[in-house]
């Protein structure tokens, strides 16, 4: 979202209007260009623009790490706090402007200004000097597949298994859409609610969806079966923020995450996958949420907790049989 209104009422109205656009669906105010491959492709042409605190960005950062794309698709992280004019990037970044909003406008050229969703993550083409894709699901799919031909043998062996199996692309996309539409949207709708009835309804919906996911995980190790896929990564980023900020700051506190042992175990399992801990910065996540929404937290004081040591605790034995490479 481009701007951050001063009052909770304004922020709530803007957010609910944004939800009405079905922001996670295709063809709804998103840039949906694809990676240009072939012999002319060079590593570093595309930059992954991301915000470490944002769940959708975090999903992209995890896939980027698991696929060993560090030398192929450089990452440019936005500053921690969301300003009134949207996301900004540190001085010295390879981008032509520190403002994400300006970058979107420049990406349109003579067709500007850009009137779509000015969000992260985004894929920036440094050759064409423009953002070519900002659809979070499409970016996950591209990172999971479209750069494999550039991996050397060692990186290909070290990279995580297929996170979006070609045998189930529709299932992956449907589950990602469900997590965004039903879980993440309910969290934000509850957090920005200014009406008790709306808040009560959305919180009830959220925990109904969490219970359904808990039940699904009682039948399989991961959301789509025995192996780690993109939806598991997406759910992890939501559950992590549920513990850090959604439960407290967003008042999604009907039940703690510990009430859902299968969801808790999935979060631990993903976190303990090699490479994932390096993408997690709890202090940055808390600082972003507690300091970016002054109407929700006027003091701007960042909470000290919670203790996240539980992420390093052993997972249930039944889930270790088909695990990807683990830290231990």
PAPA-958354 format. One record per atom (N, C-alpha, C, O): z negated, x, y negated; residue in one letter. Coordinates in steps of 0.02 Angstrom, whole numbers, plus 32768, in hexadecimal, padded with zeros to 4 digits. Each point is the difference from the previous one (the first is absolute). Example, Ala and Ser with C-alpha at 12.3 -4.5 7.8 and 13.67 -1.06 7.14 Angstrom:
7E7A8294811CA;80007FD37FC5A;8000802D7FC4A;7FDF80348001A;80457FBA7FCAS;7FFD802A7FC5S;7FDB7FD97FC9S;7FF880197FC9S;
***
This chain:
8000802A803BX;80007FD67FC5X;8000802C7FC2X;7FE080358000X;80427FB77FCDX;800E802D7FC9X;7FC680087FD0X;7FF280387FEAX;7FED7F948004X;7FCC80047FCDX;7FBF7FE4801BX;7FFE7FDB8031X;7FCC80387FADX;7FBE7FEB8016X;7FDD7FDB7FC8X;7FE4801F7FD3X;801D7F9E802DX;7FE17FD87FCCX;7FB6800F7FFAX;7FE0801A802EX;80047FD67F98X;7FBB80137FF0X;7FCD7FD58023X;7FCB80198013X;80437FA77FF7X;7FCE7FD3801CX;80107FEF8048X;803980048017X;7F927FE9800DX;80097FED8046X;802D7FC38005X;80277FFB802FX;7FD37FD77FA1X;802A7FC48002X;804A80127FFAX;802A7FE58024X;7FE580497FAEX;804680157FF7X;80188025803EX;80387FF68018X;7F9D80368002X;80138026803CX;800B7FD0803BX;802F80098026X;7FA67FC67FE0X;80057FD08037X;80417FD87FFAX;80247FF78032X;7FEC7FF27F92X;803D7FDA7FF6X;803D802A8010X;802F7FE88020X;7FD180577FCAX;8039802C800EX;8006800D804BX;80378000801BX;7F91800C8005X;8002800F8048X;80197FC58028X;802A8008802CX;7FBC7FBC7FC5X;80167FC68026X;80497FEF7FF3X;80237FE7802CX;7FF580267F97X;80477FF77FF2X;802980328029X;80377FF08018X;7FAF804C7FEFX;802180348028X;80047FEB8049X;803480088021X;7F957FDC7FF9X;80007FE98046X;80357FCB800CX;801E7FFC8036X;7FEE7FDB7F97X;80317FC98008X;8047801B800AX;802B7FDC8019X;7FE180647FD3X;8042801E8009X;800B80198046X;8035801C800FX;7F997FDC801EX;8004801B8044X;8012804A7FFEX;80348015801AX;7FA080147FC6X;801180457FF2X;800C802C803CX;801D80367FF9X;7FCE7FB58043X;8009802A803AX;803E7FEC8028X;801080208033X;80147FAD7FB6X;803D7FEB8022X;803B80287FE6X;7FFD801C7FC9X;80387FE5805DX;803C80237FE9X;80257FD67FCDX;7FFD7FC28001X;802580617FD1X;80297FDD7FD0X;7FD97FDC7FCAX;801A7FD17FE2X;7FA880448011X;7FD77FDF7FCDX;7FE880327FCDX;7FC680148000X;806780017FD4X;7FEC802E7FCBX;7FF580478017X;7FDC80257FDEX;80417FEE805AX;7FF780448019X;804280267FFEX;80367FE28002X;7FC580607FF9X;8039802C8009X;80028011804AX;7FCE8016801DX;806B7FE18003X;800480078048X;8038802E8016X;80227FF28032X;7FE880457FAAX;803280318013X;7FEA8027803DX;7FC67FFF8013X;806A8023800CX;7FF28026803DX;800E804A7FF6X;802180147FD0X;7FC48014805DX;800980487FFEX;804980108010X;801E7FE4802EX;7FFE804A7FABX;80448019800CX;7FFB803E802AX;7FE680337FEAX;80347FCA8054X;7FFA8039802DX;804080288002X;802580037FCFX;7FE8801B806BX;803D80288008X;7FF680497FEEX;7FC980157FEEX;806C80118019X;7FFC80487FF5X;7FEE80137FB8X;7FE580357FF4X;802B7F9F7FDDX;7FF380107FBAX;7FB77FF77FEEX;7FEA80147FCAX;7FEF7FCE8063X;7FBA7FF37FF1X;7FD980427FFEX;800B802C802AX;7FC97FDB7FA6X;7FD6803C7FFCX;7FB77FEB7FFCX;7FF07FCF7FDEX;7FE480558044X;7FB87FF27FFAX;7FEA80047FB7X;8016802C7FDBX;7FC07FA78011X;7FE97FFF7FBBX;80277FD17FD3X;7FED7FF57FC6X;80497FEF8053X;80277FD27FD6X;7FD67FC37FF0X;80007FE87FC7X;7FDD7FFE806AX;7FD77FC47FF6X;7FB780137FF7X;7FE6802C8023X;7FF97FB47FAEX;7FB980097FF4X;7FDC7FBF8010X;80177FCA7FEEX;7FB1803D8034X;7FD67FC6800EX;7FCC7FFA7FC8X;7FD4802A7FFAX;80327FA27FDDX;7FD17FF37FCAX;7FCA7FD2801BX;800F7FCB801CX;7FB280497FDDX;7FCA7FD9801EX;7FC180067FD8X;7FF7802D7FD7X;7FDC7FA38035X;7FBD80017FE2X;7FCE8000803AX;80007FD28029X;7FD880627FDBX;7FD48008803AX;7FD17FC6800AX;7FEB7FF28038X;80037FEB7F92X;7FD17FC88005X;80207FC08018X;7FDE7FD4801BX;806380257FDEX;80257FC38010X;800B7FFA804BX;80188030801EX;7FD77F978002X;80097FFC8048X;804880088018X;800B80228032X;80257FC17FAAX;804680088015X;801680487FFAX;8024801A802BX;7FC780087F9FX;801080477FF8X;7FE080298037X;801E802D801BX;7FA37FC37FF4X;7FDC80258034X;80247FFA8043X;800380318026X;80177F957FE8X;80267FF8803EX;803B80318002X;800C80208033X;80187FE47F96X;8039802E7FFCX;7FE980498007X;802280278021X;7FA67FEA7FC1X;7FE680458004X;7FED80128048X;800B80388016X;7FD87F98800EX;7FEE800D8046X;803E800B802AX;8003802F8027X;802E7FA57FD2X;803E80088027X;802280427FEEX;80188023802CX;7FEA7FED7F95X;801C80407FE9X;7FDD803A8023X;8022802F8016X;7F9C7FCF7FEFX;7FDA80368020X;800D8002804BX;800A8035801CX;7FF47F918004X;80097FFE8049X;804780158015X;8009801A8037X;80287FDC7F9DX;804580128010X;801080487FEAX;803980168008X;7F97800E7FDCX;800980467FECX;803980087FCDX;802D80298009X;7FD07FAE7FC2X;803680007FCEX;7FEF80287FC2X;80237FFA7FCDX;7FA9802F8035X;7FEA80247FC4X;803880297FE0X;80077FFF7FC3X;802080238064X;8035802B7FE4X;80417FDC7FF5X;8031801F7FEAX;7FD27FA28025X;803E7FDA7FFCX;7FFE7FCC7FC8X;80307FF97FDAX;7F997FE38021X;7FF87FCD7FCCX;7FC080117FD9X;7FC97FEB8015X;803B80397FB4X;7FC480117FDAX;7FDD7FC17FE6X;80207FCE7FF2X;7F9E80378009X;7FD77FC87FE9X;7FEB800D7FB8X;7FEB80387FEFX;801A7F957FE7X;7FE780037FBBX;7FCB7FC97FF9X;80107FC58004X;7FB180507FF2X;7FCA7FD07FFBX;7FF47FEB7FB8X;8000802A7FD3X;7FF57F968023X;7FF07FE57FBEX;7FB780117FEFX;7FD98010802CX;80177FEB7F94X;7FBB80087FEBX;7FD57FC8801FX;80197FCC8013X;7FA680417FF2X;7FD37FD38024X;7FFA7FBB7FE0X;80047FCE8023X;7FF480307F9BX;7FF27FC17FDFX;80407FDE7FE8X;802D80207FE6X;7FD57F9F8024X;80387FD77FE8X;7FF57FF07FB6X;7FCC7FE47FEEX;8064802D7FE8X;7FF97FF57FB8X;801C7FBC7FEDX;801D7FDC8029X;7FDA80137F97X;801B7FC17FE6X;804C7FFE8005X;801F7FCB7FFFX;800080708005X;804980058005X;801780138046X;803780198009X;7F9E7FDC8028X;8013800D8045X;7FED80468017X;7FD680217FE2X;80497FF48055X;7FF18041801EX;801E80387FD6X;80347FF87FE1X;7FAA8041801EX;8019803C7FDFX;7FFB803B8030X;7FDA7FFE8031X;804C80377FC0X;8000803C8029X;7FE6803B7FD9X;800680027FC3X;7FDC802F805FX;7FE3803A7FDDX;803580287FDBX;803B7FFF8012X;7FB080257FBBX;802D802F7FDEX;801880348032X;7FDA8016802CX;80647FFE7FCDX;801B8033802CX;801F7FE58040X;80178026802AX;7FEB7F977FDEX;80207FE4803BX;804C800A7FFAX;8019800A7FC8X;800C7FF3806FX;804980097FFCX;80267FC47FE4X;803D80007FFDX;7F9F7FCC7FEEX;80207FC47FE6X;801280097FB6X;7FDE80257FDDX;80557FB8800BX;801680087FBBX;7FD17FDE7FCDX;8007800C7FC4X;7FCB7FCC8053X;7FD17FDD7FD4X;7FBF7FF68025X;80017FF5803DX;7FC5800E7FA1X;7FC17FF48022X;7FF17FB6800DX;7FD17FF08024X;80567FE37FBFX;7FF37FB88006X;802C7FE28037X;803D80067FFFX;7FA37FD98031X;80277FDE8034X;802B7FC97FE3X;80397FF78015X;7FAD7FE47FBBX;80277FCB7FE1X;803F801C7FDFX;80367FE48007X;7FC380547FD5X;803A801F7FE1X;803180188035X;803D7FFC7FF7X;7FA9801D8040X;802B80198036X;80297FC6801DX;803B8009800FX;7FA67FBE7FF8X;80267FC58018X;80367FED7FCFX;80397FF28014X;7FB8800E7FABX;80327FEE7FCEX;803A80328000X;803A7FED7FFCX;7FB68054800AX;803480338002X;802B7FF9803EX;803B800F7FFFX;7FA77FD98037X;80247FF9803FX;80387FCC7FFBX;803080018026X;7FC97FD17FAAX;80327FCC7FF8X;803B80167FD6X;80347FDF8000X;7FC580597FDBX;803780187FD6X;80137FCD7FCCX;7FD67FE37FDEX;806B8011801DX;801A7FD07FCEX;7FED7FB98010X;80057FD47FD5X;7FE6801F8069X;7FED7FBC8014X;7FB87FEF7FEDX;7FEA7FC78007X;7FF1806C7FE0X;7FB87FF67FF2X;7FF47FCE7FC8X;802F7FE87FE1X;7F9180078013X;7FC5801A8024X;7FF67FDF8044X;801C7FCB800FX;7FBC8056801AX;7FF17FE78043X;7FD27FC37FFAX;7FCE80027FDCX;80427FC98047X;7FD97FC27FFCX;7FE07FEC8042X;7FE77FC88007X;801A80668029X;7FE17FF18040X;7FB880188003X;7FDF80087FCDX;800880038070X;7FBC8014800BX;7FF9804C7FF9X;802180268024X;7FB67FF07FACX;7FF780477FF3X;7FC5801A8029X;7FCA800C7FE6X;80437FFE805AX;7FCA800F802EX;800A80438023X;8035801F7FFBX;7F977FF68027X;80018039802DX;7FEC7FE88045X;7FD87FD28006X;8043804E802FX;8028803D8000X;80487FF27FEBX;80187FC87FFEX;800A806F7FF3X;80467FFC7FEEX;802380408017X;7FE180358005X;805E7FC5800AX;8028803A8014X;802F80117FC6X;80297FD77FEBX;7FD080677FFCX;802680167FC6X;803680318017X;7FF280308024X;804B7FC37FC7X;8039802C800FX;800880317FC7X;80177FEE7FCAX;7FD780528042X;800380327FCBX;804880137FEFX;800C801D7FCBX;80237FD58061X;8046800E7FF2X;801D7FCB7FD2X;802380107FCFX;7FCF7FB1803FX;80177FCA7FD5X;7FD17FF27FC6X;80117FDB7FD2X;7FB480438031X;7FCD7FF97FCCX;7FEB7FB77FF5X;7FFF7FE77FC8X;7FF17FF98070X;7FEA7FBB7FFAX;7FD87FEB803EX;8008801E8036X;7FCF7FAF7FC2X;7FDD7FE38038X;80327FD68028X;80237FD57FE3X;7FE18037805EX;80327FDC8028X;7FDF7FCC802EX;80227FD38018X;7F9D80337FF3X;7FDF7FCF802BX;7FB67FFA7FEEX;7FDF80337FF8X;80097F918002X;7FB87FF57FF6X;7FE57FC8802DX;7FCC7FE27FF1X;805780118045X;7FE87FCE8030X;7FD380248033X;8019802B8025X;7FA77FC57FDDX;7FD28027802AX;801180018049X;7FF880338021X;80207F967FFAX;80117FFD8048X;803F8029800EX;800280258032X;80307FD67FA4X;803D8027800AX;7FF2804A7FFAX;801D80298025X;7FB77FEA7FADX;7FEF80477FF8X;7FDD8019803FX;800E80388017X;7FC57FA18006X;7FE08014803EX;8034800B8037X;7FFD80318024X;80327FA17FE1X;803480068034X;802A803E7FF5X;801180238030X;80017FEC7F92X;8029803B7FF1X;7FDB80408010X;801C802E801EX;7FA47FD67FCEX;7FD9803B800FX;7FF78009804BX;7FFE80398019X;7FFC7F90800BX;7FF580048048X;803E80148026X;7FFB80188039X;80417FDF7FAAX;803E800B8026X;8035802B7FDEX;801D802C8020X;7FEF7FC77FA0X;803E80177FE1X;8003804A7FF2X;8035801A7FEFX;7F9380098017X;800080487FF1X;7FF8802A8040X;7FF9803D7FFCX;80077FA3803DX;7FF68024803FX;80348036800BX;7FF18034801DX;804C7FC07FCDX;80368030800CX;7FF580427FDBX;802180318010X;7FB27FD07FC0X;7FF2803D7FDBX;7FC58028801CX;7FF480387FEBX;7FE87FAB8045X;7FC78023801EX;80188036802FX;802F7FF58027X;7FB280467FD6X;801080348031X;7FDD7FEE8041X;7FD97FD18004X;803680568030X;7FE57FEF8042X;7FB47FFE8001X;7FE27FD4801FX;7FFF805C7FC0X;7FB780037FFFX;7FE37FC47FDDX;7FD07FE18018X;804C800D7FAEX;7FE87FC67FDBX;800C7FC08026X;7FD77FD27FFEX;8061802B8025X;80107FC38026X;7FCE7FF7803AX;7FEB7FC8800FX;800380708010X;7FCE7FFC8036X;7FBB7FEE7FE5X;7FDA7FDD8020X;8016803C7FA4X;7FBE7FF57FE3X;7FF97FBC7FDFX;7FC87FE67FFAX;80707FFD7FF2X;7FFB7FC07FDCX;7FE97FC9802FX;80098004803DX;7FDB7FC97FA5X;7FE57FC88028X;80397FDC8023X;803A80027FEAX;7FB67FDD804DX;80327FD98024X;801E7FCA7FD3X;7FE87FF57FC8X;804A7FEA8051X;80247FCE7FD9X;7FD07FCA7FE7X;7FE47FDA8028X;801280247F97X;7FD17FD07FE3X;801E7FBB7FF7X;7FDD7FCF7FF5X;8065802E800FX;80227FBF7FFEX;80347FFF8038X;803B800B7FF4X;7FAE7FE98049X;802D8004803AX;803E7FD57FF7X;7FFD7FC77FE8X;803B8054802CX;803F7FDC7FF9X;80027FC2802CX;802B7FD47FF8X;7FA880288038X;7FFD7FC5802BX;7FDB7FC67FE0X;80037FC88019X;7FDB80457FAEX;7FDA7FCA7FE1X;800080037FB4X;7FCB7FF97FE1X;806F80117FFFX;800080047FB7X;7FEB7FBF7FDFX;7FDE80007FCDX;80377FC78050X;7FEF7FC07FE2X;7FB57FF28005X;7FE27FE47FD3X;800080318066X;7FB87FF68008X;7FD980297FCEX;7FCE7FE97FE4X;804880558011X;7FDF802C7FCFX;80037FE17FBBX;7FCE7FFC7FDCX;806E7FEF8010X;80087FE57FBDX;7FDA7FBF7FF8X;7FE37FF37FCBX;801C7FE38068X;7FDC7FC17FFCX;7FB5800B7FFAX;7FDF7FDD7FD9X;80068054804CX;7FB9800D7FFBX;7FEE801F7FBDX;7FCC7FF07FE3X;805E803C8003X;7FF4801C7FBEX;80007FC97FCBX;7FD680007FD3X;805A7FD38032X;80037FC87FD1X;7FC27FD58005X;7FE57FE87FCEX;8003800D806FX;7FC47FD7800AX;7FC380227FE0X;7FD87FDE7FDFX;80218062802AX;7FC680237FE3X;80017FFD7FB4X;7FCD7FF67FE1X;806E80138002X;80067FFC7FB8X;7FF67FBA7FE6X;7FDC7FF47FCFX;80457FDC8051X;7FFF7FBB7FE8X;7FBC7FDF800CX;7FE67FDE7FD3X;7FFE802B8068X;7FC47FDB8012X;7FBF80257FF0X;7FD07FE17FEAX;802F80608020X;7FC280257FF8X;7FFB801E7FBAX;7FD17FF17FDBX;805E803A8013X;7FFB80227FBFX;80047FCF7FC6X;7FDB80067FD0X;80527FCA8035X;80067FCF7FCAX;7FC17FD67FF9X;7FEC7FF07FC9X;7FF57FFE806FX;7FC27FD97FFDX;7FC880287FDFX;7FD87FE57FDAX;8026805C8035X;7FCD802B7FE1X;800780017FB5X;7FD07FF77FDBX;806D8014800DX;800B80057FB8X;7FF87FBC7FDEX;7FE77FFC7FC8X;802F7FD08059X;7FF87FBD7FE4X;7FB77FEF7FF8X;7FEC7FE17FCFX;7FEA80328062X;7FB87FF47FFBX;7FE2802C7FCAX;7FD67FE97FD8X;803E80568025X;7FE3802E7FD0X;800E7FED7FB8X;7FD6800B7FD5X;80647FD9801EX;80137FED7FBCX;7FF87FB57FF2X;80177FE77FCDX;7FC87FF78060X;7FF67FB87FF7X;7FD07FF37FC6X;7FCE80237FF8X;80427FAA7FDFX;7FD37FEB7FC9X;7FEA7FB8800BX;7FE27FE27FD5X;802D80058066X;7FEF7FBB8013X;7FDB80038043X;8019801E802FX;7FAD7FC37FD5X;7FD78004803DX;80257FE4803CX;7FFC801D8037X;80287FAD7FC0X;80237FE28039X;8036802F801BX;80098007803CX;801B80197F95X;803480308014X;7FE1803A8025X;801780158035X;7FB380057FAFX;7FDD80398020X;7FE97FED8047X;800D8024802FX;7FD17FA37FD7X;7FE67FEB8041X;80387FF88033X;7FF98014803AX;803E7FCE7FAFX;80377FF4802FX;802080418017X;800D8009803BX;7FFF80257F96X;8021803E8013X;7FD3802E802AX;80198022802DX;7FA67FDE7FC5X;7FD380288029X;7FFD7FE48047X;800180268031X;7FFC7F987FD5X;80007FE18042X;804180118026X;7FFE800E803CX;803B7FEF7FA1X;803F8011801FX;800180498017X;8017800F8037X;7FCF801D7F9FX;7FFF80478011X;7FDA800C8041X;801A8021802DX;7FAB7FC37FD9X;7FD8800D803BX;801B7FDB803EX;7FF380158038X;80307FB67FBDX;80237FE08038X;8036802F801BX;80088006803CX;801D801A7F96X;8034802E8015X;7FE2803E8022X;801B80188031X;7FAD80017FB5X;7FE08039801FX;7FE87FEF8047X;80058029802EX;7FE27F9B7FDAX;7FEA7FEA8043X;803B7FFC8030X;7FFA8011803AX;80407FD87FAEX;803B7FFD802AX;801780458015X;8014800B8039X;7FE880257F99X;801380458010X;7FCE801E8032X;80148024802EX;7FAC7FCC7FC9X;7FCD8017802FX;800F7FE68046X;7FFB80258031X;80187F9D7FD4X;80107FE28041X;803E8021801EX;8003800C803CX;802F80027F9AX;803D80208019X;7FF18045801CX;801D80148032X;7FB580107FAFX;7FEF80438017X;7FD58000803EX;7FF68034801FX;7FF17F937FF4X;7FDB7FFB803FX;80307FFF803CX;7FEC80078039X;80557FEF7FB8X;80327FFC8035X;802B803E8005X;8022800A8032X;7FDD80217F9BX;8028803C8001X;7FDF80367FD6X;7FD67FF07FD4X;803B804E8038X;7FDF80377FDDX;801280007FB6X;7FD680107FD6X;80687FDF801BX;80177FFD7FBBX;80207FBC7FF4X;80047FD7802DX;8012801D7F96X;80187FBD7FEEX;803D7FEB8028X;80097FC5800FX;8022806C8003X;803E7FEF8023X;8002801C8047X;80368002801EX;7F9180137FFCX;8000801A8044X;7FD7803F8006X;7FD080097FDBX;804280238054X;7FD7803A800FX;8008803B7FD0X;7FD8802E8001X;805C7FD17FD6X;800F803A7FD6X;7FF87FF17FB5X;80077FC77FEAX;7FEA806E7FF1X;7FF87FFB7FB7X;80437FF27FDFX;80318023800EX;7FD27FAA7FC8X;803D7FF07FDBX;7FEF7FF47FB6X;7FC680037FECX;806D7FF07FEDX;7FF77FF77FB8X;7FCC7FCB7FEEX;7FD8800C7FD3X;80277FBA804EX;7FCD7FCE7FEDX;7FB880198008X;7FD57FEC7FDAX;801E803F8058X;7FBD801B8008X;7FED802B7FC5X;7FC77FFF7FE9X;806880287FFEX;7FF4802A7FC6X;7FF37FD47FC3X;7FD3800E7FD8X;80557FBD8020X;7FF67FD37FC8X;7FBC7FDF8002X;7FDD7FFC7FCEX;800F7FED806DX;7FBF7FE08007X;7FC780317FF1X;7FCF7FEE7FE1X;803980508035X;7FCD80337FF2X;7FF580087FB5X;7FC780037FEAX;806F80007FEFX;7FF8800A7FB8X;7FDC7FC57FDFX;7FDC80097FCFX;802E7FBC804CX;7FDD7FC57FE6X;7FB680018013X;7FD57FF37FD7X;801D801D8068X;7FBB80018018X;7FD780367FDDX;7FC57FF77FF2X;805B80428002X;7FDE80367FDCX;7FEA7FE87FBBX;7FC7800B7FECX;80657FD37FF0X;7FF07FE77FBEX;7FD27FC38003X;7FDA7FF37FD1X;80287FE98065X;7FD07FCA800AX;7FBA801B7FFDX;7FD47FE57FDFX;802080528045X;7FBD801E8000X;7FEF801E7FBCX;7FC77FF97FE9X;806980277FF6X;7FF280257FC2X;7FFA7FD37FC3X;7FD4800A7FD7X;80587FC38024X;80017FDA7FC1X;800A7FB58008X;7FE47FD97FD9X;804180108059X;800E7FB98004X;7FC17FD88011X;7FF67FC97FE5X;7FE080528046X;7FC27FDD8014X;7FD27FF77FC4X;7FE27FCB7FF7X;801980687FDFX;7FD17FFE7FC8X;80227FE97FBFX;7FF07FCA7FE7X;803E805D7FFFX;801E7FF27FBFX;80287FBF8001X;7FFF7FDB7FCFX;802580188067X;802A7FC48005X;7FDB7FC4801DX;801D7FCB8009X;7FA4803F8007X;7FD57FC98019X;80197FE28041X;7FF57FC5800DX;802C8063801CX;80167FEA8042X;7FCA80118033X;800A8028802EX;7FBC7FBA7FC8X;7FC480168023X;7FE27FCC802FX;7FC47FFE800CX;80677FD7800FX;7FE87FCE802FX;7FE38020803EX;7FCC7FEB801AX;8056804A7FFEX;7FE780278039X;801480497FF6X;8035800D7FE4X;7FA280228032X;801380477FFCX;803380118035X;80097FDB8030X;8019805D7FC8X;803180158031X;7FE0800A8045X;80207FF58033X;7FA180217FCEX;7FDE800C8040X;7FFB7FC0802AX;7FF38004803CX;80167FC27FA5X;80007FC18025X;803C7FFC802EX;80007FD98030X;8034804F7FC2X;803E7FFF8026X;800780438026X;8020802E7FE5X;7FC57FD88057X;800080418023X;8046801A8010X;800B803C7FFEX;80247F988012X;804480178010X;8023801A7FC2X;802380338003X;7FD57FAB7FC4X;801E80187FC2X;7FE080427FECX;8023802E7FEAX;7F9C7FD7801DX;7FDD803E7FF0X;801A8039802BX;800A80377FE7X;80007FBC8059X;80178034802DX;804780157FF0X;8011803B8004X;801A7F957FE9X;804480127FECX;7FFF802D7FC3X;802580317FFDX;7FB07FBF7FD3X;7FFB802A7FC4X;7FEB80478012X;801C80307FE6X;7FB47FD78047X;7FEA80428015X;803880248025X;800B803C7FF6X;80177FA08034X;8035801E8028X;8038801C7FD4X;80178038800AX;7FFF7FA17FC5X;803580187FD3X;7FE6803B7FD7X;802380327FF8X;7FA07FC87FEDX;7FE580367FD7X;7FFC80418027X;800C80367FE4X;7FE37FC7805CX;7FF7803C8028X;8041801C801CX;7FFF80308026X;80397FB27FC8X;8040801B8013X;800F803D7FD5X;7FF57FFF7FC3X;80238036805CX;800B803F7FDDX;802C7FF57FC2X;80367FE38004X;7FB380367FC3X;80257FFB7FC1X;7FE87FC97FD2X;800780057FC3X;7FDC7FC68059X;7FEC7FC67FD8X;7FC6800F7FD1X;80027FEB7FC6X;7FC980398050X;7FC8800C7FD2X;801480217FBFX;7FE27FF37FCCX;805180378036X;801780217FC3X;80207FD17FCDX;800980137FC6X;80077FB18050X;801D7FCE7FD2X;7FCC7FD37FE1X;800F7FD87FD3X;7FB3802D8044X;7FCA7FD37FEBX;7FD480227FCCX;7FE48035800DX;80167FAD7FB8X;7FD380187FCCX;7FD87FC57FE8X;80157FDA7FD4X;7FB0801E8048X;7FD67FC67FF0X;7FEC7FFF7FB7X;7FFB7FCB7FE2X;7FF880708001X;7FEC80037FBAX;80387FE87FD2X;7FF47FDC7FD0X;804A8036803FX;80397FEA7FD8X;80097FB58007X;800D7FDE7FCEX;7FED8008806EX;80077FB8800AX;7FCC7FDA7FD7X;80117FD07FDDX;7FB080448028X;7FCC7FDE7FDBX;800980077FB5X;7FF87FCF7FDBX;8019806D800EX;8009800A7FB8X;80387FD47FE5X;7FFA7FE47FCAX;803C8016805CX;80387FD67FE9X;7FEA7FB87FF7X;800B7FE27FCBX;7FD780028068X;7FEF7FB97FFDX;7FC87FF27FCEX;80037FCE7FDBX;7FCA805B8024X;7FC77FF37FD4X;8010800E7FB7X;7FDF7FE57FD3X;805380468020X;800E80127FBAX;80417FE37FE6X;800D80037FC3X;801C7FE08068X;80407FE57FE9X;7FFA7FB77FEBX;802A7FE77FDBX;7FA47FF6803DX;7FF97FB97FF3X;7FC07FF37FD9X;7FCD7FEB801CX;803680237FA2X;7FC47FFA7FD6X;7FE47FB97FFFX;7FC47FF77FFAX;80677FD8800AX;7FE97FBB7FFFX;7FD67FF0803FX;7FD57FD47FFEX;8038804E8037X;7FDC7FF5803EX;7FC0802B8003X;7FCF7FEE801FX;8034804C7FC0X;7FC880308001X;7FF8801C7FB9X;8013803A7FF4X;7FD07FA07FDEX;7FFC80157FB9X;7FDE80427FF5X;801280257FD2X;7FBD7FEC8057X;7FDB803F7FF6X;802A803D8013X;7FF180387FEBX;80427FBE803EX;802B8036801AX;7FDA8031802CX;801980368010X;7FAA7FB88004X;7FD9802A802CX;801B7FF98047X;800C7FC98018X;7FFD80708009X;801B80018044X;7FC680008032X;7FD180277FFAX;80337FAF8037X;7FCC7FFA8033X;7FF880418027X;80318024800CX;7F917FEC8006X;7FF2803D8025X;80187FFC8049X;80198031801BX;7FE07F958003X;80117FF98046X;80427FDD8009X;80267FF77FD0X;7FE87FF5806CX;7FD78006803CX;800980428025X;802D80267FF2X;7FA77FE6803EX;8006803A802CX;80387FF28032X;7FFE7FCF8025X;8034805C7FDBX;803B7FF5802BX;8000802D803EX;8034800A801FX;7F9180127FF2X;7FFD802D803AX;80137FDD8041X;801280218030X;7FE97F9D7FD1X;80127FDB803DX;8048800B8015X;80117FF7803BX;801A801C7F96X;8045800D8011X;800880388032X;803180038025X;7F9F802B7FDDX;8004803A802CX;7FDC7FF48043X;8001802B802BX;7FE17F9B7FDDX;7FDE7FF0803FX;80337FF48037X;80387FED7FF2X;7FB5801E804CX;802F7FF68038X;801B7FB98002X;7FDC7FD07FF1X;8062802A8023X;801E7FBF800BX;7FEC7FE68044X;7FE88025802AX;80227F9B7FE1X;7FF17FE38042X;802B80218035X;803B800E7FF5X;7FA87FFF8044X;802380258035X;80407FDE8016X;803080218013X;7FD17F9D7FEAX;803B7FDC8017X;803C800C7FD4X;80397FF28014X;7FBC80277FAFX;8039800A7FD3X;801980488001X;8031800F7FDEX;7FAF801D8047X;801380467FFEX;803880118031X;801E80367FFBX;7FF17F9D8033X;802F80108035X;8046800E7FE5X;8021802E8018X;7FF57FAC7FB6X;804480087FE5X;7FFD80137FB7X;80217FE27FD6X;7FB88051801AX;7FF880127FBAX;803180367FECX;80148028802BX;80007FDB7F95X;802680397FE7X;7FD3803C7FFBX;7FC47FFC800EX;8057803E7FDCX;7FD7803C7FF9X;7FC47FF27FD4X;80077FE17FCCX;7FBF8037804AX;7FC27FF27FDDX;7FE280407FE7X;801280378016X;7FC07FC37FBBX;7FE0803A7FE2X;7FD780288032X;7FF9803C7FF9X;7FED7FA2803AX;7FD780238031X;802A8014803DX;7FE5801E802FX;
***
